[in-house]
């Protein structure tokens, strides 16, 4: 390329220090958004699996339907967040949950096998839902683009409501095993 060539001039403009700094800042912001969304997505993967298993395990029909619906909602939220990642130019997250998600899942299975009843499963569900609510609160404490913040806020409201429902069901005592 020669200095008189228009492509040369365009190349200089695109590779200027100011342009590189702007790209660096954008990349840093994208990395922060990506890390934040990935953290929430991992929690949603955990909850999707956990609540599906819980829906298959609890005896109460209302709780069965509720937990299966929450599992589906977690899958939808995950898809929405992955779409936001795509819009930011990032790739899908690898299908994996967290260690704490595996522990909650195994603990619920053990409780079911020991026939501890729906109340014990509700206690575990309340703890697992609390972890996801915290993941959303942590994400919303970060600087995020407005569309991402709005999406997370909307989802967080549902997650908090679900967590409150599980706590209320647990505290109602209706699912306590007979003495």
C-alpha positions in Angstrom: 0.0 0.0 0.0 1.2 3.5 -0.9 0.5 6.7 1.1 -1.5 7.9 -1.9 -3.7 4.8 -1.8 -7.1 5.4 -0.1 -6.9 2.0 1.6 -3.6 3.2 3.2 -5.3 6.2 4.7 -8.2 4.1 5.9 -5.8 1.6 7.4 -4.0 4.5 9.3 -7.4 5.7 10.7 -8.5 2.3 11.8 -5.2 1.5 13.5 -4.7 4.9 15.2 -3.8 4.9 18.9 -7.1 6.6 19.7 -9.0 3.9 17.8 -7.1 1.1 19.5 -7.9 2.7 22.9 -11.6 2.8 22.0 -11.5 -0.8 20.9 -9.7 -1.8 24.0 -12.3 -0.1 26.2 -15.1 -1.7 24.2 -13.4 -5.1 24.5 -12.9 -4.6 28.3 -16.6 -3.7 28.6 -17.6 -6.7 26.5 -15.5 -9.0 28.7 -17.2 -7.6 31.8 -20.6 -8.1 30.3 -19.7 -11.5 29.1 -18.4 -12.6 32.5 -21.4 -11.1 34.3 -23.9 -12.9 32.0 -22.0 -16.1 32.1 -22.2 -16.1 35.9 -25.9 -15.7 35.8 -26.3 -18.3 33.0 -24.4 -20.9 35.1 -26.8 -20.3 37.9 -29.7 -20.7 35.6 -28.3 -24.0 34.2 -28.1 -25.2 37.8 -31.7 -24.1 38.6 -33.1 -25.5 35.4 -31.7 -28.9 36.1 -32.5 -28.8 39.8 -36.1 -27.6 39.5 -36.8 -30.1 36.8 -35.5 -32.9 39.1 -37.5 -31.4 42.0 -40.6 -31.3 39.9 -40.2 -35.0 39.1 -39.5 -35.8 42.8 -42.0 -33.9 45.0 -45.2 -35.6 45.8 -47.5 -32.6 45.9 -49.1 -32.0 42.4 -49.1 -28.2 42.8 -45.4 -28.1 43.6 -44.7 -30.6 40.8 -46.3 -28.2 38.3 -44.7 -25.2 39.9 -41.1 -26.5 39.8 -41.4 -27.8 36.3 -42.7 -24.4 35.2 -39.8 -22.7 37.0 -37.4 -25.0 35.3 -38.8 -24.0 31.9 -38.6 -20.3 32.8 -34.9 -20.8 33.7 -34.3 -22.3 30.3 -36.1 -19.3 28.7 -34.1 -16.8 30.7 -30.9 -18.6 29.8 -31.8 -18.4 26.1 -32.6 -14.7 26.4 -29.2 -14.1 28.1 -27.4 -16.1 25.4 -29.2 -13.9 22.8 -27.8 -10.8 24.6 -24.3 -12.4 24.5 -24.7 -12.9 20.7 -25.8 -9.3 20.3 -22.6 -8.3 22.0 -20.6 -10.5 19.6 -19.9 -13.3 22.0 -20.5 -17.1 21.7 -22.7 -19.5 23.6 -21.7 -20.7 27.0 -20.7 -24.4 27.2 -23.4 -26.5 28.8 -22.1 -26.8 32.4 -23.4 -25.9 35.8 -21.5 -25.1 39.0 -20.2 -27.3 41.7 -22.8 -25.9 44.1 -25.5 -26.8 41.6 -24.3 -30.4 41.5 -24.2 -30.5 45.3 -27.8 -29.2 45.6 -28.9 -31.7 42.9 -27.3 -34.6 44.7 -28.6 -33.5 48.1 -32.2 -33.3 46.8 -31.8 -36.9 45.3 -30.5 -38.1 48.7 -33.4 -36.5 50.5 -35.9 -38.1 48.1 -34.3 -41.5 48.5 -34.4 -41.2 52.3 -38.1 -40.2 52.0 -37.6 -37.0 53.9 -40.7 -35.5 52.1 -41.5 -32.4 50.3 -40.7 -30.1 53.2 -37.0 -31.1 53.1 -36.9 -30.7 49.4 -38.5 -27.2 49.8 -35.7 -26.3 52.2 -33.1 -27.3 49.6 -35.0 -25.5 46.9 -35.1 -22.3 48.9 -31.3 -22.5 49.3 -30.7 -23.1 45.6 -33.1 -20.3 44.6 -31.3 -18.0 47.0 -28.0 -18.6 45.2 -29.5 -17.6 41.9 -31.1 -14.5 43.3 -27.7 -13.5 44.7 -26.2 -14.1 41.2 -28.7 -11.6 39.8 -28.1 -9.1 42.5 -24.3 -9.3 42.0 -24.8 -8.9 38.2 -27.0 -5.8 38.7 -24.4 -4.3 40.9 -22.1 -4.0 37.9 -22.0 -1.5 35.1 -23.9 -2.9 32.2 -25.4 -1.7 29.0 -29.0 -0.5 29.5 -30.7 -3.3 27.4 -28.7 -6.0 29.4 -29.6 -4.3 32.7 -33.3 -4.2 31.8 -33.3 -7.8 30.8 -31.5 -8.9 34.1 -33.9 -6.7 36.2 -36.9 -8.2 34.6 -35.6 -11.8 35.1 -34.4 -11.0 38.7 -37.9 -9.9 39.6 -39.3 -13.3 38.6 -36.4 -15.2 40.3 -37.0 -13.2 43.6 -40.8 -13.9 43.4 -40.1 -17.6 42.8 -37.7 -17.7 45.8 -40.3 -16.0 47.9 -43.0 -18.5 46.8 -40.7 -21.4 47.8 -39.9 -19.8 51.2 -43.7 -19.3 51.8 -44.4 -22.9 50.8 -41.7 -24.1 53.1 -42.8 -21.9 56.0 -46.5 -22.9 55.6 -45.8 -26.2 57.2 -48.3 -27.9 54.8 -45.5 -30.1 53.5 -44.1 -31.2 56.9 -43.9 -35.0 57.3 -46.4 -36.4 59.9 -45.0 -36.8 63.4 
